[in-house]
Amino acid sequence: MAYRWETPASVWLEDDRTGQFELAASEGLGQLGWSARAQAGGGVAARAPARVADIARLLGASLPTACEHAAIYPEGFAFCPECGRPLERFAGRRQHLPDWWGPYTDALLPRHVPHGLPVTALALGNSLEERPAAPAVGRFDDAMPTPPNAHCVFAAAGYGFPEQRLLALAPGRGVLQYWDPLAEVWHVLLPEDGAADLSFTASDYGWLPVSNLGHEPRRGEVALVPTAQGLRRLWINPVSETYRTETLLAAPLVAAPGTMRRHIACLARNPGGGVSLYALDADLAPSPAQDCGALPLTGWSRPIGYDGRLLWLHPEGQLAWRPGEAPQFMAWPDTWLPSLDLGGPTLSRDGRMWLIGHDGQSYCFLELGVASPQRERIDGARLGFANLLFRRGHPVLDEPWSGEHVEDQAEDDSLVLPLLRSFNNNRSQPSGLVLRFHKYTGRAEDALANRTIPRTTVEWIGRRNVILDEIARLARPHECVPFVYANRLWLHHPDWNRIRGWHLEALS
């Protein structure tokens, strides 16, 4: 016989013979039948004992401190009902750590900063710049194993639970992975019956947290995610190690979705083989599709939000959309080709957006978002985005087409690739995380392709320039993924077997 315990969020069953508690149901997670002492062969049940500490913290349950009468107790239990000894209670505890969905979806950036670029509002430099300045070479402070599927994007949030957890989604294979920080192991979440395939390879990946739409996530609610067959709402069940999806838009997406003024815009293939724009309002109700014409079905960038519009970039042109207006595709001018691998759009001092490219004779910047764009020629490639620009090893501090600021002539033989800009209103010049390729004199495009760089340093450029780490034989530097989790800045590369991390001050 089992005694039934009901808490505000869960239902537990207590075995009258063993005194063990089984989680039967929990808000947002459905029927579970999870037991902390499960001994079934294989699967989640066999791993249940190792998951107890993580699940107790996620649910706000209680754990024993001085007895072994049960492995876990329902929420609110303060004493063991068998012996009366005190329990460790997690109910009411809540972490206050900033969410991370990739810098492309940082909703805390002010409107005058383009959204959709690798720019974050987190004040990362406040602690990173306290380290010994260059030329001292530092080392990473922490490390975690890479996910089993290493080509992935990361999200760190509470997902409606009281503690922050880290997810890694491999969009190429549609594999969702969950990090258990107490057991220090990655779990692959399996799809529940009817869950959609999460793979999406048509464009650069981008997901939308529900907090960007103005409401807090419910228990287990993750984000709105693009898939090959439509836009889905993603839910996770960390207890049973599964996920489920809900369909919001059933249309084959060709680009990652974007938000503008509480509207969600998706580019999808229409029945005629062309591209249509579908807009959803804050209640996720879709409006009639708007035909964009016979546009490419692959190769789009993540959408960039600026000046009240969303902008998708492609090697053939740019698609602009403002809520309430028809989308407009503008092909690139004749002879000009974008250099999308060198970085993203940047701003001039008058607030216009520019993209670097080549007109057949030299590199030049092209004004974005207008039918008759202005050009500005430059004498060499600039790497970067959002005013975090470098020509070779020197920063560009004025207009994007201005000459570089030379502080050390020795850096002429290096090449700097920005990875992440940290926006801070009280700084006159941008700061951020960069890679510096030493003793490199070749073309920038070659360094970003398949060439192996013998020596690379990971650096923070700011009020003080700090060398965080040194990397030997780095290839495909564009695959480096920075993210913030558990008050640490992490750097991941699919070729590494460990993710490197640096401690930050409390960002709560």
N, C-alpha and C positions, 0 to 999 in steps of 0.2 A: 504494500500500500504506500502511496505517496501523499504527503501533505502539500497543499498548494499555498504558496506565498505570493501575494500580489503587491508590488511596489508601484509608485506612480508611473514608471516607464517599463516595467518588466513583469514577467510571470516566471516563478521558480517552483520546482518540484523537489521536495525533500524526501529521500528514501527513508522509511521508518526503521529499516534494519541497519543500514550503514551510516545514516546521518549525512550522506553526501547530497549536495544540491545540484540540480540539473536546470539549466536555463532553457525554458520551453518557448518563450516568446519575448520580444523586446521591441519597443516602439521604433518603427521604421525598418526593422530587420525581419519581421514576419516570424513564421514557425521555424524553430531552430533544433530543439532536441539535443542541445550541446551539454556534455558532461565533462567536468574537469578530470575525472578518473576513467574516461573511456579507454577501453583496451581492445577495441576492434582492430583488425589487421589492416594497416594501410590507411591512406587518406587523411582527412582532417582529424578524425577521431583519434587516430594513433598519435597525432602531434598535440593533442589537447593539453596534456600536463605542461608542456613547454610554453603554451599560450596563456596560461592562467594570469600571470602578472600583467601582461599587456591588456587582456580583456577586462580585468578588474578596473584598471585605470580608465579604459574607454567607457565602460558602463557606469562607473561610480560605485562599484561593488566593494566588498570588504574582504580582506585577506587575514589569515591567522598570523599571530606574532609569537605565540608561546605554546601552541598545541597543534595536534595533527588530526583533529576530529573531522575536519572537512578541508578541502583544498581552496574553496571559495565560498563566500556567503552573499546573500542578496544585499542590495543597496539599503543602507540605513542600519544594518546590524553593527552594534558597537561591542557586543560580547558574544562569545561562543555559547550557544544554548546548551551545550553538553557539560562544559566545565566552568563557564563563567569568566574565562580569561579574556582580556581586552583584545579587540581586533583592530587592524589598521583600516581606517575608513577613507574611501576616496570620494564619497558622495559630497557634492558641494565644492570640490576642488576644481579649479579651471585655470588652464594656462592662458596667458595673454601674450602670444607671440604673433608677429606679423605674418600674414599669409604670403605665399610665394606661388605664382602661377607662370613664372617666366617673366622677364622684364617687359615682354610685349603686351601684357595685359595688366599693367600697373595702373589701377584706377585712381590712385592718389596723386598722380602727376597733375600739375596745373594745366589749364587749357592752352596756354601759349607754348607748351612743350608738345611736339608731335607724339601721339600715342601709337604703339605698334612697333617701336624700335627698341633695341636693347638698352633701355633707360629705366632706372628704378628711382623711386623717391626715398628709399632707405638710406640713412646717413652712414654708409659703410666706412667712409674715410675717418670718422671720429676715432675709431679704435685702430684701424689698420695703420694710420699715420703715426701712432705712438710707438711703432716698432723702429728698430735701428734703421736709419736712412741709408740709401745707396752711398758708397759701393758695397756695404755689408750685404751678404747674401743670406737670406733667411731660409727656414724650412717649414713645411706644413706642421700644424699642431695636432691634427687628428686625421683619421682615415676610416673609411668604411668600404666594404667590398662593393664592387660594381654589380648592378643587377644582372641576372642570368641573360636577359636580352639587353645588350649594352647600348644599342642605338636607340636612345629614348629621350623623352622630355620629362621634367620633374614638376611636381606640385606639392607644396607643404601647406597644410591647412587643417582645421579641426573637423570639417565635413559634418558639422552638427554635434560632434562629440566634445567632451571637455578638454581633451588633450590633442595637440597637433601631431599629425602623422604625415609621413612622406610617401608619395606615390610616384612610380616611374612607369610611363606608358611608352611602349615601343610601337609607334604608329605603323611601321612597315609590316609588322606581323600581327598587330592588334592584340598584343599581350599587355595586360595590366598587372603591375607588381607592387606589393605592399611591404614596407620596411617595418619590421618589429624591432624597435630600438633597445628593448630589454634583452631579448634573445640574440640580437645582432644578426638577424638573418632575413633574407628576402623571401616572401611568399608570392607565388603566382596565383592571382585570383581567377577562379574558373567562372565561366558564364553560367547563369541560371537558365532554366528552360525558357526559350523565347528571347533571350538577350541577343542584341545585334552584334555583328562582327565589328570591332573597334578599329580595324585597319583603315588607314587613309594615307594615300601616297600621291594624290593628284597635285598637291601644292605644298608649300611650306606649312608646317603644322601650327595650329593655334586653337586653344580651347577657351571657353568663356565661363568664369566663375559666376555663380548666381548672385553673389554679392554685388557684382557690377550692375545688376538689374534692380538693385535697391532693396533686396530682402535677404534675411539671414538664411543660410542653408538649413534644411531639416536634417534629422538624424540620418546619416549615410549619404546625403546628397552631395555630389561632387561638383559637376559642372555640365555645361552644354558642350557636347563634343561633335566634331564633324566625322562622318563616316562615308564610305563609298556610296551608300544608298540613302543618306539623308542626315539631318541634324537630330541628335538624340540627347536626352537627359540621362546622365550617368549616376547610378547609385552603387555604393559598395556595402558589403556586409563583412566587416573584419572578423566577426566571430566564426562564421562558416567559411570564410575565405572565398567569397563569391562576389559577383557583380550582376546587376541587371540594368536594363535600359528602357526608356520610354521614347516613342517617336514623336518629335515635334514638327518635322518637315520631311515628308517622304519624296525626295527628289535627289538624283545623283549629284552630289556636290563636286565642284571643280576647283574650289578655293576655300580657305579657312574663313569662318564667319567673323564679322566685326560688329561693334556697337557704336552708335552715335545718338546721343540724346534719348536714351532709353529705347532706341530701336535697334533690332538685330537685322543685319543684312547678310544674305547668303547668295553666292553665285552657284547656279546649278545648270546641268544640261537639260534642255527642254525636249519635248518629243520630236521636234523638227531637226534636232542635232546641233542647234545653236546654244547660246547661253542666255539665261534669264536671271534677273535679280529678284529674290524673294525677300520681303521685309516682314518682320514680326514685331509687334508692339510690346510694351512692358508686360502685358498679360500673356505673351507668347501666342497671340492670335495672328495668323498669317494674312497678309494683304494680297491682292491679285498680283500675279507675276508680271514683271516688266521686261520685255524683250530687249536684249542687248545686241543681237545680231549674231553673225557667224564668227564668234571669237574662239581663241584656243581653248582646249579642254584640259590642258595641263600647264604647269610651269609658272603659276601665279605666285606672287609674294603674299605674305600675310598682309591684311589691310592696315593702312596707316590712317589714323584719325587726326585731322588738323583743320582749323578754321571752319568747323561745322560740317566737314565732308569726310567721307571715307575714300581712300585711294588704293587700288590694287595695281601693282606694277608687274609688267611682263616684258620679256625681250622684244615683243612686237609693239608695245604701247602701254598706255595707262587708262584705267577705267575709274571714273570719278562719280560719286553719288552723294547727294545731299537729301536728307529726309524731306519728302514732299515733292521732290523733283524727279525727272527721268534720269536714269544713268547715262553717262556720256563716255564713249571710248574715243581716245585721241592717240592715233598712231604716232610713233616717233618721227621727227623730221627726216627728210632724205639725208643720207650720208652719216647720220648720227646713230650710234649704237650704245645702249646703256652698258655700264660695267657694274652689274649687280653684285658680283663677287667681291668688289673692293669695299663695299659697305652700303649703307642705306642713305636716304635723304638727309640733308643738313639744311640749316637755316642761315640766311644772310641777316645782316643787322636790321634790315627793314622788314623782317618777318616773312620773307618769301622762302619757299622750299626749293631745293636744288638737288639734282642727281648727277653724279659723275658719269662720263661716257667718253667716247672717242668719235671724232668726226672724219676720220680717214687721214688727217694730217697731225693732229695732236689731241691730247686729253682736253676736255672742256666740261664745264658745268652747264646743265640745261635747267631752266626754270620749269617747275612742275605745276600741273593743274590749270594751265591756260592753253588756248588753241594756238596762239602765236608766241611761243616761248622765246625768252632772251637767252643768249649763250655768253659764257665767260670762259675764254681760253686760259689754260694753265700749262706750265712747263714740265709737269711731271705728275705721276699718279698721287692722289691723296687717298689714304686708307682711313675709314671711320664712318661716323654717322652722328647726327644731332650735335654738331659743333665739337665733337671729340675727334679731331682730324690730325693726321700726321703725314708729312712728306718725308720718306725714308725714316730716319730716327728722330726727326725734329717735329715739335708741335706746330700747328697752324693756328694762330691766336686771333686773327682779325676776321676778314671775310674768307669764305671757303677758298677763293682763288688768290688770296694774298700769299706772299712769300712766307717760308717757314721761319720760325724763331730759333736761331742757332745759339745754343748755350755751350755745347761741347762739340768741337770739330770731329772728335773721334766717333761720334754717332753717325757720321756720314756713311759708315760701313755697316750700319744696322738697319733693320726694317721693323717698324712697330705696327702691330695689328690690334686695334681696340676690340675688346670683347663685351664690355659692359660700362655704361656711363652711370654715375651716381649723381642725380640732380640735387643741387643744394642752392637755395635762393641767396645765401649770404656769401657765395663765392663768385668772384669776377670771372674766373676761368673754369671750364669743366674739369672734372676729375673722374677717374674710373680705372677699371682693370684692363690691362693690356698684356700682349705677348711681344717680347722683343727678340728678333732673330739676329744673332751676332755674326759678324763677318760675312754678311750676305750682301752681294752687289748685283744680283740678277734682277730680272723683272719681277714685279710684285705678283703678277698672275701666276708665275711659275712656283713661287713660294706657297701659294694658296692651293695649288693643285696636288700633284703627287710627289713633289720633291721632298726628301728627308732633310730636315734642318739639323746640323750636328749639335748646336747649342742654342737653347732658348731659355729666357728667363721670364717668369711670371712677375709682373710689376704692378704696383699701385701708383698712379700718377695723380698728384694732388698738391696740397701745400708742402708736403714732403714726398719725395719719390722714394718708394720702398720696394726692394727686391724681395718678393715673398718666397720664391722657390726657383730651382733650376731644373731644366728638363733636358735630357740627352736624347737625340735622334727623334725629333717630333715630326710626324707626317700628318697631312690633312688637318692643319690647325683650325679650320672652320668648324670641325666637329667637336671642339672644346665647348662644353656647356657649363657656364657658371650658374649656381643657384644658392639660395639662402634657406637654411633649415636649422632649427635648434640653436639660434644665436651663433651660427657659424657660416662663413662664406666657403662654399665648396666648388671645386673644379673637377669636372668629369671629362674623360675622353674614352671612346670605345676601346682603344688599344691598351688602356691601363687596367691592371687588376685591382687597383685601389682608387677610391675617390679621395682627393686631397682636401683638407679643410683647415681654415684659419679661424681662431676664436674672435668673436666680436663682443663689444659691450652689449648689455641687455638692450634689445630693440623693442621691448614690449611697450 
